[in-house]
Amino acid sequence: MSDFVSGAAIAEAKAALSRVRANMGLNIKGKDDVIDQVLICLAAGGHLLIEDLPGVGKTTLAYSLARSMDCVFSRIQFTSDLLPSDVTGVAIYDESVREFVFKRGPVFANVVLADEINRATPKTQSALLEVMDRARVTVDGEPHAVGSPFMVFATQNPVDYEGTFPLPESQMDRFLMRIHMGYPLPADELEILRTIRGGYDSIQLNPVIVRSEVLQLQSLAAQVFVEDSVLEYVLKLVSATRTEAEFKSGISVRGGLALKSAAQARALLMGRDFVVPDDITHLVIPVFAHRLALGRPSSDAVEERRAVTTVLKRILAALPLPV
């Protein structure tokens, strides 16, 4: 084991994450890989963007995570008329005390589902920039801390772009990962059909870890050892995106740090106190793809995402793994 963390701490962390995975699996059928990606994002202390069709279980995924951790869950339906104050909160004059009192918005929670985030205007989208970066909101010059731990699940539909506003690069860069759920396998969907239930808020799940344990997991993940040859491999991947003619621009420094953090979290999930090259290769696409755009204009957003993924796979294939 490395000098950073003990073997016992790693084993406890893996056991805690395994309990959350099993608990979420009670409602998310046949999507173990998706649940693992969510747990990696959680342990890395990041935020998650899910692009997929409506009705595939995105809300259930976020709610199941919150309930498994005994955390406060909040859902915000993003629409074109949503205002920034509807997200963060607003100062209201209280006659009883003769002063302005801050009324918290729905972003004050531990797990916040920003549903169909790209249906809100850029001004409202920007209300999430500070809170996703600093876990706080500033209203009238006064900072207010939100929940701890804090994680944003954002969803957007990759097909129906009518009446939507594309997320700016600064907003996309705030998401540690972007993933897709996809349809369940027929056997899993049959099991879902057999289960009679109402909305996501009717799901009954007992917490398997508490909030303080989540913070411990995040602290532990940040201490997972990354050897210099692996860091150099990350840098080569980042540099390759910056020199790739297909891309408008390359990965930022924040993007490189995001890949390192996600790899550390994956190592923890796997029960290791050190990162291996396989952690990096598994996470390059979910961490990098949403931060990149093609240099040539494209009218089809879905096709552009596929092209970006193809180029990233080519870069991965061309770079030798560190030994």
C-alpha angles and dihedrals in degrees: 000000000000126000092249104071136008126249090239091056091050091049092050091049093050090049092050092050090047090055091052091047092052092045093051089046089065087075104019103067123202096353103106092138091053091049090050091053090050091051091048089053091047095049090047090053092239140134127249133223116198118195114190147112120290118268101030096113106271094137092044089052093054094042093048090054092050093048092046089057098041088242133149111260124204130182122202118190105212114215135163092260096049112120127212089245089057086064105036102027135247140247110248126189110247113206093198093063096023095231142089115276123197114238110202120234127220091272088079096093139090099248114030120189110206097195117205091351094181092064090072123082119262089253091059092042088056089061086077096053098085097038093050091049102038105016089238141089127219117216120177089349093304118117118221121191117224127209124318116246095033128189132167120211109194124186131195134172113243094201111040105061097158110124094008135122118219115241112252120241092253090057095045090051090059091066114086092203142008117208141171128223104197127188119312122249114267094255091051093046090051089055089050090052090052091056111085112204142135127235127331091272090064090065112117113210129156116222114252097187134023130231095261089057090054090055089049090052091052092048091049093048090055089057096054108122121250115192118223094247089057091048089051089051090053090050091050090053091049092047091049091058090051093054096039109115092210093064126079090217136345136250116297126231087259089057092053091049089048091056091050092049093047091049091051090051092049091051089053091049089053092049098253130127092207136056121243127197090255089066089057097046092048092055106038095093099044090045101039108029098075090049093059135073133184119258092225117071116256129189093197111073094188092052091048091054090052091050092050090051091049092053091048090052089051091052091050091050093049098051117077116232118247115255 
